[in-house]
Amino acid sequence: MSVHAIMPPLPARRPRRPIPGFGLSLGYSIVYLSFVVLLPLIALAMSAARLDFDGWMRVLTDDRVIAALRLSFGSALAAAIVNSVFGPICAYALVRFRFPGRRMLDALVDVPFALPTAVAGIALASLYAPSGPMGKAILEVFGVQVGYTSLGVTLALIFVGLPFTVRTLQPVLRDLEGDMEQAAALLGADRSRVWRRVIVPSVAPALVTAFTLSFARGAGEYGSVIFIAGNFPRLSEIAPLLIIIRLEESNYAGASAIAMVMLLVSLCSLVVINLFQALMRERLGHE
């Protein structure tokens, strides 16, 4: 009888990963995300669970809460759309062209990142208030008041959301070969056609990501908005400010319920946008 017939076969060794540290890094990531993200969300859900069904219905049917949520998400959506139009133009100019002051202009894009939100809010309010230079000029010429209205909220969210769009699109535009644009121009396409047929389809997935980041940033913005919003209930009051008001009233369950509604709406919006982005990438891959 041979030795191989007596000894059981040795278990096959699991092939080593070419990059070491998978188990340690994965465990660290799970623990870190659990403490930083998951536990606060669980605490928020537990605080909101103090309300019974009638309490939830009072929160969800309150005109003031509905108006605040509509203003926060509606203004964030409008600001994300505006940034999705003008952000790619800024990113394209900074990547494709060389002109005096380009580095200074590129650095100015990061100002909303570095500037404290309260400072940004005070600056926007002093500039676009009805008595401010820009606000007074716009009011006299077009008859439109910007400061202390929902339009001022949208303007503040455009300010804080623009860097997310520009910085997301710049690496994609750098990787995009300029030969495609030159070939389209040589074939007779004008600049608008090059934009529509060459540049926009190539950066479409990144543009959806930039839109998502800008929308998510604007939906929960507080510091840069409260100074220019006016904070009139049911007119220019944002949902984060209403949460602060409920906390000052010691209505912690009501504040948690509004925060939970904002969280659910934001998550649903992000899921829909990510699904749309996946479908877009799959369609571009087939093409």
C-alpha positions in Angstrom: 0.0 0.0 0.0 1.4 3.3 -1.0 2.0 6.2 1.4 -0.4 8.4 -0.6 -3.2 5.9 0.0 -2.7 6.1 3.8 -2.2 9.8 4.3 -5.2 12.1 3.6 -4.7 14.7 0.9 -3.5 18.0 2.2 -5.9 20.9 1.9 -5.3 23.2 -0.9 -3.6 26.4 0.2 -5.5 29.5 -0.4 -3.6 31.6 -2.9 -2.0 34.7 -1.4 -3.4 38.1 -2.4 -0.9 40.2 -4.3 -1.7 43.2 -2.0 -1.2 42.4 1.7 -3.3 43.6 4.6 -6.8 42.8 3.3 -8.2 41.4 6.6 -6.7 44.2 8.7 -7.7 47.0 6.5 -11.2 45.6 6.0 -11.7 45.2 9.7 -10.5 48.7 10.4 -12.8 50.1 7.8 -15.8 48.3 9.2 -15.1 49.4 12.8 -14.3 53.0 11.8 -17.4 53.4 9.6 -19.5 51.8 12.3 -18.4 54.3 14.9 -18.4 57.3 12.7 -21.5 56.6 10.5 -23.6 53.7 11.6 -23.8 54.4 15.4 -25.0 58.1 15.0 -27.6 56.9 12.5 -28.8 54.3 15.0 -28.9 56.9 17.7 -31.0 59.1 15.5 -33.4 56.3 14.7 -33.8 55.4 18.4 -34.4 59.1 19.3 -37.1 59.4 16.5 -38.7 56.1 17.7 -39.9 57.8 20.8 -42.7 59.3 18.8 -45.8 57.2 18.4 -47.8 57.1 15.2 -49.9 60.2 16.0 -46.7 62.1 16.8 -45.2 61.1 13.4 -48.3 62.2 11.6 -48.2 65.6 13.4 -44.6 66.1 12.2 -45.3 64.9 8.6 -48.4 66.9 8.2 -47.2 70.1 9.8 -47.3 72.9 7.2 -44.1 74.5 8.6 -42.2 71.2 8.4 -43.4 70.5 4.8 -42.5 74.0 3.7 -39.0 73.8 5.3 -38.3 70.4 3.7 -39.6 71.6 0.3 -37.3 74.7 0.5 -34.2 72.7 1.5 -34.5 70.0 -1.1 -35.9 72.2 -3.8 -33.2 74.8 -3.4 -30.5 72.0 -3.3 -31.9 70.6 -6.5 -32.0 73.9 -8.2 -28.5 74.7 -7.1 -27.2 71.3 -8.3 -28.8 71.9 -11.7 -27.2 75.3 -12.1 -23.8 74.0 -11.0 -24.2 71.1 -13.4 -24.5 73.6 -16.2 -21.8 76.2 -15.3 -19.5 73.9 -13.3 -18.4 71.9 -16.4 -17.7 75.1 -18.3 -15.4 76.3 -15.5 -13.7 72.9 -15.3 -13.2 72.9 -19.1 -11.7 76.3 -19.1 -9.3 75.6 -16.3 -8.1 72.3 -17.9 -8.0 73.0 -21.6 -6.8 76.6 -21.8 -3.7 78.5 -20.5 -4.3 82.2 -19.7 -3.0 84.8 -17.3 -4.5 84.3 -13.8 -5.5 80.7 -14.4 -3.8 79.5 -11.2 -5.5 82.3 -9.2 -8.9 81.4 -10.7 -8.3 77.7 -10.0 -7.4 78.5 -6.4 -10.6 80.6 -6.0 -12.7 77.5 -6.8 -11.6 76.1 -3.4 -12.6 79.2 -1.4 -16.0 77.7 -0.5 -14.2 74.7 0.9 -11.9 76.7 3.1 -14.2 79.6 4.0 -16.3 79.1 7.2 -19.9 78.8 6.2 -20.9 81.5 8.6 -18.5 83.9 7.0 -19.8 83.0 3.6 -23.4 83.6 4.8 -22.6 87.0 6.2 -20.7 88.0 3.0 -23.6 86.9 0.7 -26.2 88.6 3.0 -24.3 91.9 3.0 -23.9 91.7 -0.8 -27.4 90.5 -1.9 -29.5 92.1 0.9 -32.1 94.6 -0.4 -29.8 97.4 0.9 -26.6 95.7 -0.4 -24.9 96.8 -3.6 -25.9 93.7 -5.7 -29.2 93.2 -4.1 -30.2 96.8 -4.6 -29.1 96.8 -8.2 -31.0 93.6 -9.1 -34.1 94.9 -7.3 -34.0 98.2 -9.1 -33.3 96.8 -12.5 -35.3 93.5 -12.6 -37.6 94.0 -9.6 -36.4 90.8 -8.0 -35.4 90.6 -4.4 -32.6 88.1 -3.7 -31.8 88.5 0.0 -34.1 87.0 2.6 -36.0 85.0 0.0 -35.8 81.4 -1.4 -33.8 82.8 -4.2 -31.1 83.8 -1.7 -31.1 80.3 -0.3 -30.5 78.9 -3.8 -27.7 81.4 -4.4 -25.9 80.4 -1.2 -26.2 76.7 -2.2 -24.8 77.4 -5.6 -21.8 79.1 -3.9 -21.1 76.1 -1.6 -21.8 73.4 -4.2 -19.7 74.8 -7.1 -16.3 73.3 -6.0 -17.8 69.8 -5.8 -18.8 70.0 -9.5 -15.5 71.6 -10.7 -13.2 69.3 -8.7 -15.1 66.2 -9.7 -14.9 67.0 -13.4 -11.4 68.3 -13.7 -9.6 64.9 -13.5 -12.0 63.4 -16.0 -11.4 66.2 -18.5 -7.6 65.9 -18.0 -7.8 62.2 -18.9 -10.0 62.9 -21.9 -7.8 63.1 -25.0 -8.0 66.3 -26.9 -7.5 64.5 -30.2 -11.2 63.5 -30.1 -12.2 67.2 -30.0 -9.8 68.1 -32.7 -11.0 65.2 -34.9 -14.6 66.3 -34.5 -13.7 69.9 -35.4 -11.8 68.7 -38.5 -14.9 66.8 -39.6 -16.9 70.0 -39.6 -18.5 70.0 -36.1 -18.9 73.4 -34.6 -18.1 74.0 -30.9 -21.6 73.4 -29.6 -21.7 70.1 -31.5 -18.4 69.1 -30.1 -19.7 69.8 -26.6 -22.9 67.8 -27.2 -21.5 64.8 -29.0 -17.9 64.5 -27.7 -17.4 66.2 -24.3 -20.7 65.7 -22.5 -21.1 62.0 -23.2 -17.5 61.4 -22.1 -18.0 63.1 -18.8 -21.6 62.2 -18.2 -21.0 59.6 -15.3 -18.7 62.1 -13.6 -21.2 64.8 -14.1 -23.9 62.7 -12.4 -21.5 62.2 -9.5 -20.8 65.9 -9.3 -24.6 66.6 -9.3 -25.0 64.1 -6.5 -22.3 65.7 -4.3 -23.7 69.2 -4.9 -27.2 68.1 -4.1 -26.2 66.3 -1.0 -24.1 69.2 0.2 -26.9 71.7 -0.3 -29.7 69.7 1.3 -28.1 69.8 4.7 -26.4 73.3 4.5 -27.0 75.6 7.4 -24.3 78.1 8.1 -24.1 79.9 4.8 -27.9 79.9 4.4 -29.4 81.3 7.6 -28.0 84.8 7.1 -29.3 85.3 3.6 -32.6 83.3 4.0 -34.5 85.6 6.2 -35.8 82.6 8.2 -39.4 83.4 7.8 -41.6 80.4 8.7 -43.2 78.7 5.7 -41.4 81.1 3.4 -37.7 81.1 3.7 -37.0 78.7 6.7 -34.8 75.7 5.9 -35.2 72.3 7.5 -31.8 72.4 9.5 -32.9 75.6 11.1 -36.2 74.1 12.1 -34.3 71.2 13.7 -32.3 73.7 15.7 -35.5 75.5 16.8 -37.1 72.2 17.9 -33.9 71.5 20.0 -34.1 74.9 21.6 -37.7 74.1 22.5 -36.4 70.8 24.1 -38.5 68.9 21.6 -35.8 66.3 20.9 -38.1 63.7 19.5 -39.6 66.2 17.0 -36.1 67.4 16.0 -35.1 63.8 15.5 -38.2 63.1 13.4 -37.5 66.0 11.1 -33.8 64.9 10.8 -35.0 61.3 10.1 -37.2 62.5 7.3 -34.3 64.5 5.8 -32.1 61.4 6.1 -34.7 59.1 4.4 -35.3 61.6 1.6 -31.6 62.1 1.0 -30.9 58.3 1.0 -33.8 57.7 -1.5 -32.5 60.6 -3.7 -28.9 59.2 -3.6 -30.1 55.7 -4.4 -32.1 56.9 -7.4 -29.2 59.0 -8.7 -26.7 56.1 -8.3 -29.1 53.8 -10.2 -29.3 56.3 -12.9 -25.6 56.7 -13.0 -25.1 52.9 -13.2 -27.6 52.7 -16.1 -25.8 55.5 -17.9 -22.4 53.8 -17.5 -23.9 50.5 -18.8 -25.4 52.3 -21.8 -22.1 54.0 -22.5 -20.3 50.7 -22.2 -22.5 49.1 -24.7 -22.1 51.9 -27.1 
